[in-house]
Amino acid sequence: MAETTQSPDVELGHSQPAKPVHAGEEDFRRPSRASSKGFRIGVAIVILVLLVVGFFVYRYITSYEDTDDAQVDGHINSVSARISGHVSSLDVQDYQYVASGTVVVHIDPADYQVAYDRARADFEDAQAAAEAAGVTVPITSVSTTTQVSSTQADVNSARAGIQAARQQFEAAKAQLQEAEANNTKAQSDLVRYKQLVEKQEISQQQYDQALAAAQADAAAVQAAHASAAAAQQQVTQAEGKLVQAQESYRYASTAPRQMQVTRARAAEALAEAQLKKAALDQAALNLDYTKVRAPIDGIISNRTVEVGQNVSPGQQLMDVINLDDIWVTANFKETQLHDMRIGQPVTIHVDANGRSYTGKVNSIAGASGARFSLLPPENATGNYVKVVQRIPVKIVLDPGQNKDHALRPGMSVEPKVWVRQ
């Protein structure tokens, strides 16, 4: 009881040879075709959903670059001695938090206190000498000015004295000539009177008068000679006074040079005082250096100094780590830097506490990490094997991210740099 029919294939869209269908089979095959169609639609929907999900997964995966070769970095500030001495006490313990300026180590100050006291005494002495030298400058100026005026007046006076003495000498010579002339006349008269008295032509009284006059004129000549000699001596003395006054004037004329010398001595004394002041300041600094202070706020670490130890300048005593200024150094492969830019946001996962922090790319190193190694690679020697290099990238945290100081230098982190938003 079989029937054969020709039916189109709806799914394939073209006709196929009819197959023999037995009675009752047609109702059985129709549900099978509907189920196949629904299955195919479901598969298409699933594939579409997978494509959409795959697109978003791909977009998410390609939107960031991450690495597990990263760690927290920070400044490690060394605390060292600036002077030599004996450590008398320690004021901090390992891993203690200290503020900037806190005294952490005491060095015995006895020697430096003595040096400071000596330097202060030297400075006070030099300062007093400089003040005294400074006072002498105006005094010397007034004194030399007065001396110049005085010696000039003495020179003028000496010259006037010479002129007066010469005039007196000329007058004395004239008086001498007059006395000599009178004496000559008196002596001649005496000779004539003597002849006349012998002839008794004149009286003895007249002769005696002539004799007295001759003797007086002779004495007047001697007196005139003495006066002339005295006047000549006065001229010589006046000339000597002039020479002395001129010498004094020439010495007083060196007043500008004397002032230069005085000012130079005052400047020298002042420079000496400044030198002593510098020595005093250095002694004060050395005394202050006996108290070793923390340079920054941070955690005391790597303490190597102990009480009783003798330290020397530059010797490292401990380290201070500033937890307020830390960052992340991430060593990305060079193939990951294609889309990485400064300022891009970063998510940082910390292994120590399981927390995530936010930050941004601050800078990219100028060379690969291998270039800074102890033995950098020499690609020009031997067989060359290409190795993907790693470039350090500095990542800074957003403000307030480490306010609890949970991050410490050296911690391992996993940063994600969001290269696409």
C-alpha positions as CSV (number, residue, x, y, z in Angstrom):
1,M,0.0,0.0,0.0
2,A,2.8,2.4,-0.7
3,E,2.5,5.7,-2.5
4,T,5.2,7.6,-4.3
5,T,5.1,11.4,-4.5
6,Q,7.3,14.2,-5.7
7,S,7.7,16.9,-3.0
8,P,10.0,20.0,-3.0
9,D,12.8,20.2,-0.5
10,V,12.0,23.4,1.4
11,E,15.3,23.6,3.3
12,L,17.5,23.2,0.3
13,G,15.4,25.3,-2.0
14,H,15.4,22.9,-5.1
15,S,13.6,19.7,-6.1
16,Q,14.8,16.3,-5.4
17,P,13.6,12.9,-6.6
18,A,10.6,11.7,-4.6
19,K,11.2,8.9,-2.2
20,P,8.6,6.3,-1.5
21,V,6.6,7.1,1.6
22,H,4.6,4.5,3.4
23,A,1.3,5.3,4.9
24,G,1.6,7.0,8.3
25,E,5.1,8.2,7.7
26,E,4.2,11.7,6.6
27,D,3.0,12.8,9.9
28,F,6.1,11.4,11.5
29,R,8.7,13.3,9.3
30,R,7.1,16.7,9.5
31,P,8.0,17.4,13.2
32,S,11.6,16.3,12.5
33,R,12.0,19.0,9.9
34,A,10.7,21.7,12.3
35,S,13.0,20.5,15.0
36,S,16.0,20.7,12.7
37,K,15.2,24.2,11.6
38,G,14.9,25.4,15.3
39,F,18.2,23.7,16.1
40,R,19.9,25.5,13.3
41,I,18.5,28.8,14.4
42,G,19.7,28.1,18.0
43,V,23.1,27.3,16.7
44,A,23.2,30.5,14.7
45,I,22.2,32.5,17.8
46,V,24.8,30.8,19.9
47,I,27.5,31.5,17.3
48,L,26.3,35.2,17.1
49,V,26.5,35.4,20.9
50,L,29.9,33.8,21.0
51,L,31.1,36.3,18.3
52,V,29.8,39.2,20.3
53,V,31.3,37.9,23.5
54,G,34.5,37.1,21.7
55,F,34.6,40.6,20.2
56,F,34.3,42.2,23.7
57,V,36.7,39.7,25.2
58,Y,39.2,40.5,22.4
59,R,38.7,44.2,22.9
60,Y,39.2,43.9,26.6
61,I,42.3,41.8,26.3
62,T,43.8,44.2,23.7
63,S,42.9,47.3,25.8
64,Y,45.8,46.8,28.3
65,E,49.3,45.6,28.7
66,D,50.4,43.8,31.9
67,T,53.4,42.2,33.4
68,D,54.4,40.4,36.5
69,D,58.0,41.7,36.3
70,A,57.3,44.8,38.4
71,Q,58.0,45.9,42.0
72,V,57.5,48.9,44.2
73,D,60.4,51.4,44.2
74,G,61.3,54.3,46.5
75,H,64.1,56.5,47.6
76,I,66.5,55.0,50.1
77,N,68.1,57.9,51.9
78,S,71.4,57.2,53.6
79,V,72.1,58.7,57.1
80,S,75.9,59.2,57.4
81,A,78.2,61.0,59.8
82,R,79.7,64.4,58.8
83,I,82.4,64.3,61.5
84,S,84.4,61.7,63.3
85,G,83.8,60.8,66.8
86,H,82.6,58.4,69.4
87,V,78.9,57.3,69.3
88,S,77.4,58.1,72.8
89,S,73.8,57.2,72.3
90,L,71.1,56.0,69.8
91,D,67.6,57.5,69.8
92,V,65.9,55.1,67.3
93,Q,65.3,51.4,66.8
94,D,65.0,49.3,63.7
95,Y,62.0,50.0,61.5
96,Q,60.9,52.9,63.6
97,Y,59.1,55.8,61.9
98,V,60.9,59.2,62.3
99,A,60.1,62.7,61.2
100,S,62.5,64.9,59.3
101,G,65.1,66.5,61.6
102,T,64.7,63.9,64.4
103,V,68.0,63.2,66.2
104,V,68.8,59.6,65.6
105,V,72.5,59.3,66.7
106,H,74.5,61.3,69.3
107,I,78.3,61.7,68.8
108,D,80.3,62.8,71.9
109,P,80.5,66.6,71.7
110,A,83.2,67.3,74.2
111,D,86.1,67.9,71.7
112,Y,83.9,70.0,69.5
113,Q,82.7,72.1,72.4
114,V,86.3,72.9,73.3
115,A,87.0,73.8,69.7
116,Y,84.0,76.0,69.5
117,D,84.9,77.9,72.7
118,R,88.4,78.5,71.4
119,A,87.1,79.7,68.0
120,R,84.7,82.0,69.7
121,A,87.5,83.6,71.9
122,D,89.7,84.0,68.8
123,F,86.8,85.7,67.0
124,E,86.1,88.1,69.8
125,D,89.8,89.0,70.0
126,A,90.0,89.6,66.2
127,Q,86.8,91.6,66.3
128,A,88.1,93.9,69.0
129,A,91.3,94.4,67.0
130,A,89.3,95.2,63.9
131,E,87.2,97.7,65.8
132,A,90.4,99.4,67.2
133,A,91.9,99.5,63.7
134,G,88.7,101.0,62.3
135,V,88.8,103.8,65.0
136,T,92.4,104.7,64.1
137,V,91.4,105.5,60.5
138,P,89.5,108.8,61.2
139,I,92.0,109.7,64.0
140,T,94.9,109.3,61.6
141,S,93.1,111.2,58.9
142,V,92.6,114.2,61.2
143,S,96.1,114.0,62.6
144,T,97.8,113.9,59.3
145,T,95.7,116.8,57.9
146,T,96.6,118.9,61.0
147,Q,100.2,117.9,60.6
148,V,100.3,119.0,57.0
149,S,98.8,122.4,57.8
150,S,101.2,122.8,60.8
151,T,104.3,121.9,58.9
152,Q,103.3,124.2,56.0
153,A,103.0,127.1,58.5
154,D,106.4,126.2,60.0
155,V,108.0,126.3,56.5
156,N,106.5,129.7,55.9
157,S,107.5,131.0,59.3
158,A,111.1,129.7,58.8
159,R,111.3,131.4,55.4
160,A,110.1,134.7,57.1
161,G,112.6,134.2,59.9
162,I,115.4,133.8,57.3
163,Q,114.3,137.0,55.7
164,A,114.3,138.9,59.0
165,A,117.6,137.4,60.0
166,R,119.2,138.5,56.7
167,Q,117.8,142.0,57.1
168,Q,119.3,142.1,60.6
169,F,122.6,140.8,59.3
170,E,122.6,143.5,56.6
171,A,121.9,146.2,59.3
172,A,124.7,144.8,61.5
173,K,127.1,144.9,58.5
174,A,126.1,148.6,57.9
175,Q,126.6,149.4,61.5
176,L,130.0,147.7,61.4
177,Q,131.0,149.7,58.3
178,E,129.8,152.9,60.1
179,A,131.7,152.0,63.2
180,E,134.8,151.1,61.2
181,A,134.6,154.5,59.4
182,N,134.1,156.4,62.7
183,N,137.0,154.4,64.2
184,T,139.3,155.2,61.3
185,K,138.5,158.9,61.6
186,A,138.9,158.8,65.4
187,Q,142.3,157.1,65.1
188,S,143.4,159.6,62.5
189,D,142.3,162.5,64.7
190,L,144.1,160.9,67.6
191,V,147.3,160.9,65.6
192,R,147.0,164.5,64.7
193,Y,146.0,165.5,68.2
194,K,149.0,163.7,69.6
195,Q,151.3,165.6,67.3
196,L,149.6,168.9,68.3
197,V,149.7,168.1,72.0
198,E,153.4,167.3,71.7
199,K,153.9,170.7,70.1
200,Q,151.7,172.2,72.8
201,E,149.4,173.6,70.2
202,I,146.4,172.1,71.9
203,S,145.6,171.4,75.4
204,Q,146.0,168.1,77.1
205,Q,142.2,168.1,77.7
206,Q,141.5,168.1,73.9
207,Y,144.0,165.3,73.4
208,D,142.3,163.3,76.1
209,Q,138.9,163.8,74.5
210,A,140.3,162.7,71.2
211,L,141.9,159.6,72.9
212,A,138.6,158.7,74.6
213,A,136.7,159.1,71.3
214,A,139.2,156.9,69.5
215,Q,138.9,154.2,72.2
216,A,135.1,154.4,72.1
217,D,135.0,154.1,68.3
218,A,137.4,151.1,68.5
219,A,135.1,149.5,71.0
220,A,132.1,150.3,68.8
221,V,133.9,148.5,65.9
222,Q,134.3,145.4,68.0
223,A,130.7,145.6,69.1
224,A,129.6,146.0,65.5
225,H,131.7,143.0,64.6
226,A,130.0,141.0,67.3
227,S,126.5,142.1,66.2
228,A,127.3,141.2,62.6
229,A,128.5,137.8,63.7
230,A,125.4,137.3,65.8
231,A,123.2,138.4,62.9
232,Q,125.0,136.0,60.6
233,Q,124.5,133.2,63.1
234,Q,120.8,134.0,63.3
235,V,120.6,133.7,59.5
236,T,122.2,130.2,59.7
237,Q,119.8,129.2,62.5
238,A,116.9,130.4,60.5
239,E,118.1,128.5,57.4
240,G,118.4,125.3,59.6
241,K,114.9,125.8,60.9
242,L,113.7,126.1,57.3
243,V,115.4,122.8,56.4
244,Q,113.8,121.2,59.4
245,A,110.4,122.6,58.6
246,Q,110.7,121.4,55.0
247,E,111.6,117.9,56.2
248,S,108.6,117.9,58.5
249,Y,106.4,119.1,55.7
250,R,107.7,116.4,53.3
251,Y,107.0,113.8,56.0
252,A,103.5,115.3,56.5
253,S,103.0,115.2,52.8
254,T,103.0,111.4,53.0
255,A,99.7,111.6,54.7
256,P,97.8,109.9,51.8
257,R,100.2,107.0,52.0
258,Q,99.9,106.9,55.7
259,M,96.2,106.8,55.3
260,Q,96.5,103.9,52.8
261,V,98.6,102.0,55.3
262,T,96.2,102.7,58.1
263,R,93.2,101.7,56.0
264,A,95.1,98.6,54.8
265,R,95.8,97.6,58.5
266,A,92.1,98.2,59.3
267,A,91.1,96.0,56.3
268,E,93.6,93.4,57.4
269,A,92.2,93.4,60.9
270,L,88.6,93.1,59.5
271,A,89.6,90.3,57.2
272,E,91.2,88.5,60.2
273,A,88.0,88.9,62.1
274,Q,86.0,87.5,59.2
275,L,88.4,84.6,59.0
276,K,87.9,83.9,62.7
277,K,84.2,84.3,62.2
278,A,84.3,81.6,59.5
279,A,86.3,79.4,61.8
280,L,83.7,80.0,64.6
281,D,80.9,79.1,62.2
282,Q,82.7,75.9,61.2
283,A,83.2,75.0,64.8
284,A,79.5,75.7,65.5
285,L,78.6,73.4,62.5
286,N,80.9,70.7,63.8
287,L,79.3,70.9,67.2
288,D,75.8,70.7,65.7
289,Y,76.9,67.7,63.5
290,T,77.4,65.7,66.7
291,K,73.6,65.3,66.5
292,V,72.9,63.2,63.5
293,R,69.4,63.9,62.2
294,A,67.0,62.1,59.8
295,P,67.0,63.8,56.5
296,I,63.4,63.0,55.6
297,D,60.3,61.5,57.1
298,G,60.5,57.7,56.8
299,I,61.2,54.3,58.3
300,I,64.6,53.5,59.8
301,S,66.1,50.5,58.0
302,N,69.5,48.8,57.7
303,R,70.9,50.3,60.9
304,T,74.6,49.3,61.3
305,V,75.8,51.8,64.0
306,E,76.0,50.8,67.6
307,V,76.8,52.7,70.9
308,G,80.5,53.0,71.5
309,Q,81.4,52.8,67.9
310,N,83.9,55.3,66.4
311,V,82.6,56.7,63.2
312,S,84.3,58.7,60.5
313,P,82.9,61.3,58.0
314,G,80.8,59.8,55.3
315,Q,80.3,56.5,57.1
316,Q,76.8,55.2,56.5
317,L,75.0,54.6,59.8
318,M,71.5,53.7,58.6
319,D,68.9,54.2,55.9
320,V,65.6,56.1,55.9
321,I,62.9,55.1,53.4
322,N,60.3,57.7,52.6
323,L,57.0,55.9,52.2
324,D,55.3,59.1,51.0
325,D,57.3,59.1,47.7
326,I,57.1,55.7,46.2
327,W,56.3,54.4,42.7
328,V,56.2,51.2,40.6
329,T,58.9,50.1,38.2
330,A,57.4,47.8,35.6
331,N,59.7,46.0,33.1
332,F,57.6,45.6,30.0
333,K,58.6,43.7,26.9
334,E,59.6,46.0,24.1
335,T,56.7,44.5,22.1
336,Q,54.3,45.8,24.7
337,L,55.3,49.5,24.3
338,H,53.7,50.0,20.9
339,D,50.6,51.7,22.2
340,M,51.9,52.7,25.6
341,R,52.0,56.5,26.3
342,I,52.8,58.8,29.2
343,G,49.8,59.6,31.3
344,Q,47.8,56.4,30.5
345,P,45.9,55.0,33.5
346,V,47.2,52.0,35.3
347,T,45.7,49.5,37.7
348,I,48.2,47.9,40.1
349,H,47.5,44.7,41.9
350,V,49.7,44.1,45.0
351,D,50.5,40.6,46.0
352,A,51.2,41.4,49.6
353,N,47.7,42.6,50.5
354,G,45.7,41.6,47.5
355,R,44.5,45.2,47.0
356,S,44.5,47.1,43.7
357,Y,45.7,50.7,43.4
358,T,45.4,53.2,40.6
359,G,48.1,55.3,39.0
360,K,49.4,56.5,35.7
361,V,52.4,56.1,33.4
362,N,55.0,58.7,34.4
363,S,57.9,58.0,32.1
364,I,59.6,55.3,30.0
365,A,63.3,54.5,30.5
366,G,65.8,55.7,27.9
367,A,67.4,52.2,27.5
368,S,66.6,48.6,28.2
369,G,67.4,47.1,31.6
370,A,70.2,45.0,30.1
371,R,72.1,48.2,29.2
372,F,72.5,49.0,32.9
373,S,73.5,45.5,33.9
374,L,77.0,44.7,35.2
375,L,77.8,42.8,31.9
376,P,75.7,44.3,29.1
377,P,75.2,42.1,26.1
378,E,77.6,42.5,23.1
379,N,75.5,41.6,20.1
380,A,78.4,42.3,17.7
381,T,80.4,39.4,19.1
382,G,79.7,35.7,18.8
383,N,76.5,34.2,17.5
384,Y,73.5,36.6,17.7
385,V,70.3,35.3,19.2
386,K,67.4,37.8,19.2
387,V,66.0,38.2,22.7
388,V,63.0,40.3,23.5
389,Q,64.3,43.1,25.7
390,R,62.5,44.6,28.7
391,I,62.2,48.4,29.1
392,P,61.6,49.9,32.6
393,V,58.4,52.0,32.9
394,K,57.9,54.3,35.9
395,I,54.3,54.3,37.2
396,V,53.3,56.8,39.9
397,L,50.4,56.3,42.2
398,D,47.4,58.6,42.2
399,P,47.3,61.0,45.2
400,G,46.1,59.4,48.5
401,Q,46.6,55.8,47.2
402,N,49.3,55.0,49.8
403,K,48.2,57.1,52.7
404,D,48.2,54.1,55.0
405,H,51.9,53.4,54.0
406,A,50.9,49.8,53.1
407,L,53.2,49.7,50.1
408,R,56.9,49.2,50.7
409,P,59.8,49.3,48.2
410,G,60.6,45.8,46.9
411,M,57.0,44.5,47.0
412,S,55.9,42.5,43.9
413,V,53.0,44.0,41.9
414,E,51.2,43.3,38.7
415,P,50.4,46.5,36.8
416,K,47.9,46.8,33.9
417,V,48.4,49.8,31.6
418,W,45.2,50.7,29.9
419,V,46.4,51.6,26.4
420,R,42.9,51.8,25.0
421,Q,39.9,53.3,26.7
